[in-house]
Every structure is written in C-alpha cells, then in structure tokens.
C-alpha cells in the first residue's frame, strides 16, 4: 500500500479514533481523516475521497452492523472493520456486504497497517474477479446473440453455419461494429418482420 493512500477512520469514540490515528501515523500513513459522527457518513467519505475506510465498531448492535454493511455496499472501496465481538451470522453478512477485512477481538496499533494492506489487496482481487465475471457474462451473452443471428441467416438465406458467421463477420468489419452488435440487429430485424423469436 502506498504512503499517499487516503484513509477515513470511522469511530464514534474520539479517544479511540485518536489512538488509531496515532498508530497509522507511526506506520507512516499521514493522509487521514477521522469521522466520529455517523450521520451522512457515506457522502462525507465520498467528499474526502478516501481510498480505504477503517471502521472501529467495538461492540456493534445489529442495526449498527447493518448500517455499516450498507455503507460498504455504497462506497465500493476497501473497508477494514474492527469489532470486539461477533458471531457467525455477522461474519457472513460482512463477507456478503463486501467488507474487505473483518477483524474480531479488538484493534491494536501494530495490527492496523497489515490489516489495511490486506483489505486493499482483497478488495482489488475481488474487483478483478467481478470484472472477469462481468466480461465472461458479456461474452456468453454475445455468443448467444451470434448463435441466434446465425440460425436466422441459415433459415432465411439457406446458409451453412460457417457462411452465416462469415456474413456477420464481414458486415461487422465493413460497418466497423462488433459482430455481436450486427447479430443483435439481425435478431431485431427478424422480430420486426414477424419472425417472433
């Protein structure tokens, strides 16, 4: 993690937040902002443009945990959450909410930087996986669209599958469009003409 990282510290106790801040500064992290008041927290963290959020909840109530998990979903940033006590359900909810590091059994100064480093790495790995999943889904959807368009061309024009694909590919190259976009246009035209796919 780079030293220029902006860290938002969320803790309702100003005294505890000061200890956390001191631990981060000792670790060489200086671009910090403490948020004690939880009202409008997401907007204030966005305005601060935090790279990482460190939340110390001590003994959170169910409502506080749910609010924090909602914050995690809204911010789309690495979040390290420290709690003194937890249960399996809360841990599962933290994972589902995208909390990058969920540390039970309190917060000690010497653990802060390694946990933040872990949170950033886990967040980046998760974001990479989400991107790969979205790309794979897009490719599958494109493949399905192309297959439907080929079937239309094979039926309407009496083409073989390779010839139908070649027709789509050639038209895509001539019109400087993706094959999936040309295939989508073929499907749309078939629907308009009453083919009713």
C-alpha positions as CSV (number, residue, x, y, z in Angstrom):
1,X,0.0,0.0,0.0
2,X,1.4,3.4,-0.9
3,X,2.0,6.1,1.7
4,X,-0.2,8.5,-0.3
5,X,-3.3,6.5,0.5
6,X,-6.2,8.5,1.9
7,X,-7.7,6.8,5.0
8,X,-11.1,7.5,6.5
9,X,-11.2,6.5,10.2
10,X,-14.8,5.9,11.4
11,X,-15.2,5.6,15.2
12,X,-17.8,7.1,17.4
13,X,-15.2,7.4,20.2
14,X,-12.9,10.4,19.6
15,X,-10.4,8.9,22.1
16,X,-10.3,5.5,20.3
17,X,-10.0,7.3,16.9
18,X,-7.0,9.3,18.2
19,X,-5.3,6.0,19.1
20,X,-6.0,4.6,15.7
21,X,-4.8,7.8,14.0
22,X,-1.6,7.7,16.1
23,X,-1.0,4.1,15.1
24,X,-1.4,4.9,11.4
25,X,0.9,7.9,11.6
26,X,3.5,5.8,13.3
27,X,3.2,3.4,10.4
28,X,3.9,6.3,8.0
29,X,0.4,6.9,6.9
30,X,-0.5,10.6,7.1
31,X,-3.4,11.4,4.8
32,X,-6.1,10.7,7.4
33,X,-9.5,12.0,8.4
34,X,-11.5,10.9,11.4
35,X,-15.3,10.6,11.2
36,X,-16.9,10.5,14.6
37,X,-20.5,11.4,13.6
38,X,-22.2,8.7,11.6
39,X,-24.9,10.9,10.1
40,X,-24.4,11.4,6.3
41,X,-21.2,9.3,6.6
42,X,-21.2,7.9,3.0
43,X,-21.4,11.3,1.5
44,X,-18.7,12.7,3.7
45,X,-16.4,9.8,3.0
46,X,-17.0,10.3,-0.7
47,X,-16.2,14.0,-0.4
48,X,-13.0,13.2,1.4
49,X,-12.2,10.8,-1.5
50,X,-11.0,8.1,0.9
51,X,-9.0,5.2,-0.7
52,X,-9.6,3.0,2.3
53,X,-12.1,3.1,5.2
54,X,-11.2,1.8,8.6
55,X,-14.2,1.3,10.9
56,X,-13.9,0.5,14.6
57,X,-17.3,-0.5,15.9
58,X,-16.2,-2.0,19.3
59,X,-19.4,-3.8,20.3
60,X,-21.8,-3.0,17.5
61,X,-25.6,-3.6,17.7
62,X,-27.3,-5.4,14.9
63,X,-28.6,-2.1,13.5
64,X,-25.1,-0.6,13.5
65,X,-23.7,-3.6,11.7
66,X,-26.4,-3.5,9.1
67,X,-25.8,0.3,8.6
68,X,-22.1,-0.4,8.2
69,X,-22.7,-3.2,5.7
70,X,-24.9,-0.8,3.7
71,X,-22.1,1.7,3.8
72,X,-19.7,-0.9,2.4
73,X,-22.0,-1.6,-0.5
74,X,-22.5,2.1,-1.3
75,X,-18.8,3.1,-1.1
76,X,-17.2,0.4,-3.3
77,X,-13.8,0.8,-1.5
78,X,-11.7,-1.4,0.7
79,X,-13.1,-1.4,4.2
80,X,-11.4,-2.8,7.2
81,X,-13.9,-3.3,10.1
82,X,-12.8,-4.0,13.6
83,X,-15.2,-5.4,16.2
84,X,-14.6,-6.7,19.7
85,X,-17.2,-9.5,19.5
86,X,-19.0,-11.2,16.6
87,X,-21.0,-14.2,15.6
88,X,-21.1,-16.4,12.5
89,X,-24.1,-14.6,11.1
90,X,-22.4,-11.2,11.4
91,X,-19.3,-12.5,9.8
92,X,-21.3,-14.0,6.9
93,X,-23.1,-10.7,6.5
94,X,-19.8,-8.8,6.5
95,X,-18.5,-11.1,3.7
96,X,-21.7,-10.7,1.7
97,X,-21.5,-6.9,2.1
98,X,-18.0,-6.8,0.7
99,X,-16.1,-5.9,3.8
100,X,-12.5,-6.5,2.8
101,X,-11.2,-7.3,6.3
102,X,-13.4,-8.1,9.3
103,X,-11.2,-8.3,12.4
104,X,-12.7,-9.7,15.6
105,X,-11.1,-9.2,19.0
106,X,-10.4,-5.5,19.0
107,X,-7.9,-3.2,17.5
108,X,-4.2,-2.9,18.4
109,X,-1.9,-0.3,16.8
110,X,0.6,-2.8,15.5
111,X,-2.2,-4.6,13.6
112,X,-3.7,-1.6,11.8
113,X,-1.3,-1.3,8.8
114,X,-1.1,-5.0,8.0
115,X,-4.9,-5.3,8.2
116,X,-5.3,-2.2,5.9
117,X,-2.8,-3.7,3.4
118,X,-4.8,-6.9,3.4
119,X,-8.1,-5.1,3.0
120,X,-6.7,-3.2,-0.1
121,X,-5.4,-6.4,-1.6
122,X,-8.6,-8.4,-1.0
123,X,-10.7,-5.5,-2.4
124,X,-8.5,-5.4,-5.6
125,X,-8.7,-9.2,-6.0
126,X,-12.4,-9.1,-5.6
127,X,-12.8,-6.2,-8.0
128,X,-10.7,-8.1,-10.5
129,X,-12.8,-11.2,-10.2
130,X,-16.0,-9.1,-10.6
131,X,-14.6,-7.6,-13.7
132,X,-13.7,-11.0,-15.1
133,X,-17.1,-12.4,-14.3
134,X,-18.8,-9.4,-16.0
135,X,-16.6,-9.9,-19.0
136,X,-17.4,-13.7,-19.2
137,X,-21.1,-13.0,-18.9
138,X,-20.9,-10.4,-21.6
139,X,-19.0,-12.9,-23.9
140,X,-21.6,-15.6,-23.2
141,X,-24.4,-13.2,-24.0
142,X,-22.6,-12.1,-27.2
143,X,-22.2,-15.8,-28.2
144,X,-25.9,-16.5,-27.6
145,X,-26.8,-13.4,-29.7
146,X,-24.5,-14.5,-32.5
147,X,-25.8,-18.1,-32.4
148,X,-29.4,-16.8,-32.7
149,X,-28.5,-14.5,-35.6
150,X,-26.7,-17.3,-37.4
151,X,-29.8,-19.5,-37.0
152,X,-31.9,-16.8,-38.6
153,X,-29.5,-16.4,-41.5
154,X,-29.3,-20.1,-42.0
155,X,-33.1,-20.4,-42.1
156,X,-33.8,-17.3,-44.2
157,X,-31.0,-17.5,-46.6
158,X,-30.2,-21.2,-46.7
159,X,-26.6,-20.6,-45.5
160,X,-24.4,-23.1,-43.7
161,X,-23.3,-22.1,-40.2
162,X,-19.8,-21.1,-41.3
163,X,-21.2,-19.0,-44.1
164,X,-23.8,-17.3,-41.8
165,X,-20.9,-16.5,-39.4
166,X,-18.8,-15.2,-42.3
167,X,-21.7,-13.0,-43.4
168,X,-22.0,-11.5,-39.8
169,X,-18.2,-11.0,-39.5
170,X,-17.9,-9.4,-43.0
171,X,-20.7,-7.0,-42.3
172,X,-19.3,-6.1,-38.9
173,X,-15.9,-5.4,-40.5
174,X,-17.5,-3.3,-43.2
175,X,-19.6,-1.3,-40.8
176,X,-16.8,-1.1,-38.1
177,X,-19.1,-2.7,-35.5
178,X,-18.8,-5.7,-33.2
179,X,-20.1,-9.0,-34.5
180,X,-22.5,-9.2,-31.5
181,X,-24.0,-5.8,-32.4
182,X,-24.6,-6.9,-36.1
183,X,-26.1,-10.1,-34.8
184,X,-28.4,-8.1,-32.5
185,X,-29.5,-6.0,-35.5
186,X,-30.3,-9.2,-37.4
187,X,-32.4,-10.5,-34.4
188,X,-34.2,-7.2,-34.1
189,X,-35.0,-7.1,-37.8
190,X,-36.3,-10.6,-37.6
191,X,-38.6,-9.7,-34.8
192,X,-39.9,-6.6,-36.6
193,X,-40.6,-8.6,-39.7
194,X,-42.7,-11.0,-37.7
195,X,-40.3,-13.9,-37.2
196,X,-41.2,-13.7,-33.5
197,X,-38.0,-15.3,-32.0
